[in-house]
Amino acid sequence: MVRSAACEPKYESLLVDLAKTSKLSIGLIIGQIAGQNGKDYIVHLARTPLASPKAEEPKEITNIIDVDNSQVAEHALNCVRMIVGGFQILGLFVVSEKNLMSDTGVLLKLKTILMDIKSTLDSNGLLYANTDALDNGDKLILNYISSHKNYICKTISSDPSKAASPNPVDWKFAKGMEWLEFETYYEVDTVFPLPHASNHFDTEKSVMLTIDIIAENLIQSVLFFNGEAIDKDMTVEKFNKQNKTGSSKVKVTVYSKVPKLAGSKSGKLEPHEGLVRYSGVINSRVFGSPRNTINEIETYIRNDIIRSLTTRLQIYYDALLANDDGGNDDETGQDQDVNCTSPPRRVFYPIGNGNILFSDYLFQNETADTTVKQTKDILGINLSVDDVLTKAEVTAQLNLSGKEKNENLCSTSEEPLSAKDTGKLVLILGIIGAALALIIAIILHFVLN
């Protein structure tokens, strides 16, 4: 059976515009796979920014052979971090002057790009970006031929053991369907022990391992839709018809077991040199097509929560490394045992395709302007500041007692006391001395008499 894909007509106009401005353009196809023998729903095409690595001055790349695979793979990683659960990188689109599908050398080049994308995404497994279980590793290749003003779509396997032989795809630009939004607020409040880490690299690696525990706990969780348990085999279309609220948004509640401590499989107390505490609420939003089942929606929600947590921690540690030499000492030269900062919060924005939202992550000192720029650079979407939904999550605030505790832990005993502190110390010692003298006098009085 021939694989089929449906894409909004506006993206055909995008390909036409790219053909007018560049001889060669390459980018990523973002969408949702409806399952075996189903239809792929394409929700966005994101052009990859290209720069020629062979010249000191950037110049336009006109031959697909000259494309740097690592640039496309890095672009795929950045896109995955911004798209919500349920949507994936399904393949590549290429705008060129001639038909690329008849050139064996080009097909091999496209296959190597797909292989590098797969390798990059697989090395970030907690982003859940591998779609091989759904498409058997066959990725979409859409080629818009500017000289003929038409397009052709085929699949190429990303499996290195298979030949780069394309298979036909029935690709159509047609008006899409209405998506149903599923929103979840997932609260995390748990502590994990950490082994000794001599630098930020070791700490990040240990922290990422703890996400596996949270993911395992999520798999065992129970989800309620608008407060009700729903048959997992029910389709979104049928559920929406039975949805009594008539809203295009469904509230989902996640009930989880109390997570186990990392490294506690033996059931014994073990010494550890550090702790990481996750405390906060993750806002998750996924979108279902009429053909999706409730079971698939549950998978999208779980994947989105873990993808979001992983992404913000990766961004957080990237920021730490960008402002540090990789050690764990603070600017005073003292070992920084307590880190009082927080990862970025999640914001959402429309992509201009129905009610679908993608997301970004902002630190406390960043504004919606950052998201506007990031979205333009990575996804090619033009936004205004007002388009960004910045109140989906709030920035984590340390409570007063916790802050004071951290400040005390971060201070050193070698720091000299101020004159005010010295006066307080003398007064306290004087009171203690007087009290001891009074107690001794009373004891001697009773003993001697």
C-alpha positions as CSV (number, residue, x, y, z in Angstrom):
1,M,0.0,0.0,0.0
2,V,1.3,3.4,-1.0
3,R,2.1,5.7,2.0
4,S,0.1,9.0,2.0
5,A,0.6,12.4,3.5
6,A,-1.5,15.5,3.8
7,C,-0.1,19.0,4.1
8,E,-1.7,22.5,4.4
9,P,-1.8,24.4,1.1
10,K,0.1,27.3,2.6
11,Y,3.3,25.3,2.7
12,E,3.1,24.8,-1.1
13,S,3.3,28.6,-1.3
14,L,6.3,28.5,1.0
15,L,8.1,26.1,-1.4
16,V,7.3,28.4,-4.3
17,D,8.7,31.4,-2.5
18,L,11.9,29.5,-1.5
19,A,12.4,28.6,-5.2
20,K,12.2,32.3,-6.1
21,T,14.9,33.3,-3.6
22,S,17.3,30.3,-3.6
23,K,18.6,27.8,-6.1
24,L,18.7,25.2,-3.4
25,S,16.9,25.0,0.0
26,I,16.7,22.1,2.4
27,G,14.6,21.7,5.5
28,L,12.7,19.4,7.9
29,I,9.2,18.0,7.6
30,I,7.4,18.1,10.9
31,G,4.2,16.2,11.5
32,Q,2.4,13.2,13.0
33,I,2.3,9.6,11.9
34,A,-1.1,8.1,12.1
35,G,0.2,4.6,12.4
36,Q,0.6,1.7,10.1
37,N,-1.4,2.1,6.9
38,G,-2.5,5.5,8.1
39,K,-2.0,9.0,6.7
40,D,0.8,11.3,7.8
41,Y,-0.3,14.8,8.8
42,I,2.2,17.4,8.0
43,V,1.9,20.5,10.3
44,H,5.0,22.5,9.4
45,L,8.0,22.8,7.1
46,A,11.1,24.3,8.7
47,R,13.9,25.5,6.4
48,T,17.5,24.7,7.6
49,P,19.8,27.7,7.6
50,L,22.9,26.8,5.5
51,A,26.3,28.2,5.4
52,S,29.2,27.1,3.3
53,P,32.0,25.7,5.5
54,K,34.5,25.8,2.6
55,A,34.7,29.6,2.3
56,E,35.7,32.3,4.7
57,E,32.8,34.4,3.5
58,P,29.4,32.7,3.6
59,K,28.0,32.0,0.1
60,E,24.9,30.3,-1.2
61,I,25.0,26.5,-1.6
62,T,23.6,25.4,-4.9
63,N,24.5,21.7,-4.9
64,I,23.0,19.3,-2.4
65,I,26.3,17.4,-2.2
66,D,27.9,20.5,-0.5
67,V,25.3,20.5,2.3
68,D,26.9,19.9,5.7
69,N,25.1,17.0,7.3
70,S,25.9,18.2,10.8
71,Q,24.0,21.5,10.2
72,V,20.8,19.7,9.2
73,A,21.2,17.3,12.2
74,E,21.7,20.1,14.6
75,H,18.7,21.9,13.2
76,A,16.6,18.7,13.7
77,L,17.7,18.6,17.4
78,N,16.7,22.2,17.9
79,C,13.4,21.7,16.2
80,V,12.5,18.6,18.3
81,R,13.1,20.7,21.5
82,M,10.5,23.2,20.3
83,I,7.8,20.9,19.0
84,V,5.3,19.3,21.4
85,G,4.7,15.6,22.0
86,G,3.0,13.7,19.2
87,F,4.8,15.6,16.5
88,Q,8.1,14.4,15.1
89,I,10.7,15.0,12.3
90,L,9.3,12.9,9.5
91,G,11.9,13.6,6.8
92,L,13.3,16.3,4.5
93,F,12.1,18.7,1.9
94,V,14.4,20.0,-0.9
95,V,13.8,22.8,-3.3
96,S,16.0,22.4,-6.4
97,E,16.1,23.4,-10.0
98,K,16.0,19.8,-11.2
99,N,14.5,16.4,-10.2
100,L,16.8,14.9,-7.5
101,M,15.1,11.6,-7.3
102,S,16.7,10.3,-10.5
103,D,20.3,11.0,-9.3
104,T,21.8,8.0,-7.5
105,G,24.6,10.2,-5.9
106,V,22.0,12.6,-4.6
107,L,19.9,9.8,-3.1
108,L,23.0,8.5,-1.3
109,K,23.6,12.0,0.0
110,L,20.1,12.4,1.3
111,K,20.3,9.0,3.0
112,T,23.5,10.1,4.8
113,I,21.7,13.2,6.0
114,L,18.9,11.1,7.3
115,M,21.3,8.8,9.0
116,D,23.1,11.7,10.8
117,I,19.7,13.1,11.9
118,K,18.8,9.7,13.3
119,S,22.2,9.4,15.1
120,T,21.9,12.9,16.7
121,L,18.3,12.3,17.9
122,D,19.0,8.8,19.1
123,S,21.9,10.2,21.3
124,N,19.2,12.3,22.9
125,G,16.8,9.4,23.6
126,L,14.8,11.2,26.3
127,L,13.4,13.5,23.6
128,Y,11.5,10.6,22.1
129,A,12.3,11.6,18.6
130,N,12.8,8.1,17.0
131,T,9.9,7.2,14.8
132,D,11.2,3.9,13.4
133,A,8.5,1.9,15.3
134,L,5.9,3.8,13.3
135,D,7.5,4.2,9.9
136,N,10.0,1.3,9.8
137,G,12.7,3.9,9.3
138,D,11.3,5.1,6.0
139,K,11.6,8.9,6.0
140,L,9.8,11.3,3.7
141,I,11.7,13.2,1.0
142,L,9.7,16.0,-0.7
143,N,11.4,17.5,-3.7
144,Y,10.0,20.7,-5.2
145,I,11.3,21.2,-8.7
146,S,11.4,24.9,-9.5
147,S,12.1,24.5,-13.2
148,H,8.9,22.4,-13.6
149,K,7.0,24.0,-10.8
150,N,5.8,20.7,-9.5
151,Y,6.8,18.3,-6.7
152,I,7.5,14.6,-6.1
153,C,7.6,12.8,-2.8
154,K,9.2,9.5,-1.9
155,T,10.6,7.7,1.1
156,I,14.2,6.7,1.8
157,S,15.2,4.4,4.6
158,S,17.5,5.7,7.3
159,D,18.7,2.2,8.0
160,P,22.4,2.0,6.8
161,S,21.9,-1.7,5.9
162,K,19.3,-0.9,3.3
163,A,19.8,0.6,-0.2
164,A,18.9,4.2,-1.0
165,S,16.1,3.1,-3.2
166,P,13.1,5.5,-3.0
167,N,9.5,4.4,-2.7
168,P,6.5,6.5,-3.9
169,V,4.3,8.6,-1.5
170,D,0.9,10.0,-2.3
171,W,1.5,13.6,-1.1
172,K,-1.3,16.1,-1.3
173,F,-1.6,19.8,-0.3
174,A,-5.1,19.9,1.2
175,K,-6.9,21.8,3.9
176,G,-6.3,20.1,7.3
177,M,-8.5,19.0,10.1
178,E,-9.4,20.4,13.4
179,W,-7.0,19.3,16.1
180,L,-8.2,18.6,19.7
181,E,-5.9,20.0,22.4
182,F,-5.1,18.0,25.5
183,E,-3.6,20.1,28.4
184,T,-1.9,18.7,31.5
185,Y,-0.3,20.2,34.5
186,Y,2.1,17.6,35.9
187,E,3.6,18.3,39.3
188,V,7.1,17.0,40.1
189,D,8.4,17.0,43.7
190,T,11.0,14.3,44.3
191,V,14.7,14.0,45.4
192,F,17.4,11.9,43.9
193,P,20.9,11.2,45.3
194,L,23.9,12.0,43.1
195,P,27.4,10.6,43.0
196,H,30.4,12.8,43.2
197,A,30.9,15.1,40.3
198,S,34.1,17.1,39.6
199,N,32.5,19.3,37.0
200,H,29.3,20.3,35.2
201,F,29.6,17.5,32.6
202,D,29.6,14.8,35.3
203,T,26.7,16.5,37.1
204,E,24.6,16.8,33.9
205,K,25.2,13.2,33.1
206,S,24.1,12.1,36.6
207,V,21.0,14.4,36.5
208,M,19.9,13.1,33.1
209,L,20.0,9.5,34.5
210,T,17.4,10.5,37.1
211,I,14.9,11.4,34.3
212,D,14.7,7.7,33.5
213,I,13.2,7.2,37.0
214,I,10.6,9.9,36.3
215,A,9.8,8.4,32.9
216,E,9.3,5.0,34.3
217,N,7.0,6.4,36.9
218,L,5.0,8.2,34.2
219,I,4.6,4.9,32.2
220,Q,2.9,3.4,35.3
221,S,0.7,6.5,35.8
222,V,-3.1,6.7,35.2
223,L,-4.6,9.5,33.1
224,F,-8.1,10.9,33.4
225,F,-9.7,13.0,30.7
226,N,-12.0,15.8,32.0
227,G,-12.0,13.8,35.2
228,E,-13.0,10.5,33.7
229,A,-11.2,7.2,32.8
230,I,-11.6,6.7,29.0
231,D,-11.3,3.5,27.0
232,K,-7.8,3.4,25.5
233,D,-9.1,2.1,22.2
234,M,-11.6,5.0,21.7
235,T,-10.7,7.4,18.9
236,V,-10.3,11.1,19.5
237,E,-13.2,11.7,17.0
238,K,-15.6,9.5,19.1
239,F,-14.3,11.0,22.4
240,N,-14.8,14.5,21.0
241,K,-18.4,13.7,20.1
242,Q,-19.0,12.5,23.6
243,N,-17.2,15.5,25.1
244,K,-20.0,17.2,27.1
245,T,-18.1,20.5,27.5
246,G,-18.0,21.3,23.8
247,S,-14.6,22.8,24.3
248,S,-11.7,22.3,21.9
249,K,-9.4,21.7,24.9
250,V,-9.4,18.7,27.2
251,K,-8.1,18.8,30.7
252,V,-6.0,15.7,31.5
253,T,-5.0,14.7,35.1
254,V,-2.0,12.4,35.8
255,Y,-2.1,10.2,38.9
256,S,1.3,8.7,39.6
257,K,2.8,6.4,42.2
258,V,5.4,7.8,44.6
259,P,8.7,7.5,42.7
260,K,11.5,5.3,44.0
261,L,14.9,6.9,44.9
262,A,17.5,6.5,42.2
263,G,20.1,3.9,43.2
264,S,17.9,2.4,45.9
265,K,17.3,-1.0,44.2
266,S,19.2,-2.8,47.0
267,G,16.9,-1.3,49.7
268,K,20.0,-0.3,51.7
269,L,21.2,3.1,52.8
270,E,24.1,4.2,50.7
271,P,26.4,7.3,51.0
272,H,26.0,10.0,48.3
273,E,27.8,13.3,47.9
274,G,24.9,15.3,46.3
275,L,21.2,15.6,45.8
276,V,19.0,16.9,43.0
277,R,15.5,17.9,43.8
278,Y,12.8,18.4,41.1
279,S,10.1,20.7,42.4
280,G,7.5,22.4,40.2
281,V,4.7,22.0,37.7
282,I,5.2,21.2,34.0
283,N,2.6,22.4,31.5
284,S,2.1,19.9,28.7
285,R,0.0,20.5,25.6
286,V,-0.5,17.9,22.9
287,F,-2.8,17.7,19.9
288,G,-4.7,14.8,18.6
289,S,-6.2,14.1,15.1
290,P,-9.6,12.4,14.8
291,R,-7.9,9.1,14.0
292,N,-5.7,9.0,17.1
293,T,-6.7,6.7,19.9
294,I,-6.8,7.7,23.6
295,N,-3.9,5.3,24.1
296,E,-1.8,7.3,21.6
297,I,-2.8,10.5,23.3
298,E,-1.6,9.2,26.6
299,T,1.8,8.3,25.0
300,Y,2.0,11.8,23.5
301,I,1.4,13.3,26.9
302,R,4.0,11.2,28.7
303,N,6.5,11.8,26.0
304,D,5.9,15.5,26.0
305,I,6.4,15.8,29.8
306,I,9.8,14.0,29.6
307,R,10.8,15.8,26.4
308,S,10.0,19.1,28.1
309,L,11.9,18.2,31.3
310,T,14.9,17.0,29.3
311,T,15.0,20.0,27.0
312,R,14.9,22.5,29.8
313,L,17.7,20.7,31.7
314,Q,19.8,20.5,28.5
315,I,19.3,24.2,28.0
316,Y,20.1,24.9,31.6
317,Y,23.4,23.0,31.6
318,D,24.3,24.6,28.2
319,A,23.9,28.0,29.9
320,L,26.0,26.9,32.8
321,L,28.8,25.8,30.6
322,A,28.6,28.9,28.5
323,N,29.3,31.0,31.6
324,D,31.8,28.6,33.3
325,D,34.9,26.7,32.6
326,G,33.3,23.3,33.4
327,G,34.3,23.3,37.1
328,N,32.1,23.5,40.1
329,D,33.8,26.4,41.8
330,D,32.1,29.8,42.1
331,E,33.7,33.1,41.3
332,T,35.2,33.5,44.9
333,G,37.2,30.3,44.4
334,Q,35.1,28.3,47.0
335,D,33.4,25.0,46.2
336,Q,29.8,25.7,45.3
337,D,27.9,23.0,47.1
338,V,24.4,24.4,46.6
339,N,23.1,25.7,43.3
340,C,20.2,28.0,43.9
341,T,19.2,28.7,40.2
342,S,16.3,27.3,38.3
343,P,15.9,25.9,34.7
344,P,13.9,27.9,32.2
345,R,10.1,27.9,32.1
346,R,8.0,26.8,29.1
347,V,6.1,29.2,26.9
348,F,3.8,28.4,23.9
349,Y,3.0,30.1,20.6
350,P,0.8,29.4,17.5
351,I,2.5,28.1,14.4
352,G,-0.2,29.4,12.1
353,N,-1.7,26.0,11.4
354,G,-5.1,25.8,13.1
355,N,-4.9,25.7,16.9
356,I,-1.6,23.9,17.0
357,L,1.0,25.3,19.5
358,F,4.8,24.7,19.7
359,S,6.9,25.7,22.7
360,D,10.1,27.5,23.8
361,Y,12.0,27.9,27.0
362,L,12.9,31.2,28.7
363,F,15.1,32.0,31.7
364,Q,13.9,34.4,34.3
365,N,15.8,37.3,32.7
366,E,14.5,36.6,29.2
367,T,11.4,38.0,27.5
368,A,9.1,37.0,24.7
369,D,11.4,38.8,22.3
370,T,13.8,35.9,22.7
371,T,11.1,33.4,21.6
372,V,10.2,35.6,18.6
373,K,13.8,35.5,17.4
374,Q,14.4,31.8,18.2
375,T,11.2,30.8,16.4
376,K,12.1,32.8,13.3
377,D,15.7,31.4,13.2
378,I,14.8,27.7,13.9
379,L,11.3,27.3,12.5
380,G,10.9,30.2,10.1
381,I,7.7,31.3,11.9
382,N,7.1,35.0,12.2
383,L,5.6,36.0,15.6
384,S,4.8,39.1,17.5
385,V,5.5,39.4,21.2
386,D,1.7,39.2,21.9
387,D,1.6,35.8,20.2
388,V,3.7,34.2,22.9
389,L,1.8,32.7,25.8
390,T,4.2,33.5,28.7
391,K,1.9,32.6,31.6
392,A,1.6,28.8,31.0
393,E,4.2,28.3,33.7
394,V,5.7,30.6,36.3
395,T,9.4,31.0,37.2
396,A,10.3,28.9,40.2
397,Q,10.8,30.9,43.4
398,L,12.9,29.8,46.3
399,N,11.1,30.1,49.7
400,L,12.7,32.3,52.4
401,S,13.7,29.4,54.7
402,G,15.2,27.5,51.8
403,K,17.1,30.5,50.6
404,E,18.5,31.2,54.0
405,K,19.5,27.6,54.4
406,N,21.3,27.7,51.0
407,E,23.1,30.9,51.9
408,N,24.3,29.3,55.2
409,L,25.5,26.2,53.4
410,C,27.4,28.3,50.8
411,S,29.1,30.5,53.4
412,T,32.6,29.6,54.9
413,S,33.8,29.6,58.5
414,E,37.0,31.5,57.4
415,E,35.0,34.7,56.7
416,P,35.8,37.3,59.5
417,L,33.0,38.5,61.7
418,S,31.8,42.1,61.5
419,A,31.9,44.4,64.5
420,K,28.2,44.1,64.9
421,D,28.4,40.3,64.9
422,T,31.3,40.4,67.4
423,G,29.3,42.5,69.8
424,K,26.4,40.0,69.6
425,L,28.8,37.2,70.3
426,V,30.3,38.8,73.4
427,L,26.8,39.5,74.8
428,I,25.7,35.9,74.2
429,L,28.9,34.5,75.9
430,G,28.4,36.9,78.8
431,I,24.9,35.7,79.4
432,I,25.9,32.1,79.2
433,G,28.8,32.7,81.6
434,A,26.5,34.4,84.1
435,A,23.9,31.6,83.9
436,L,26.6,29.0,84.5
437,A,27.9,30.9,87.6
438,L,24.3,31.1,89.0
439,I,23.8,27.3,88.5
440,I,27.1,26.5,90.2
441,A,26.3,28.8,93.2
442,I,22.9,27.2,93.7
443,I,24.4,23.6,93.6
444,L,27.1,24.6,96.2
445,H,24.5,26.2,98.4
446,F,22.5,22.9,98.7
447,V,25.6,20.7,99.0
448,L,27.2,22.7,101.8
449,N,23.9,23.1,103.8
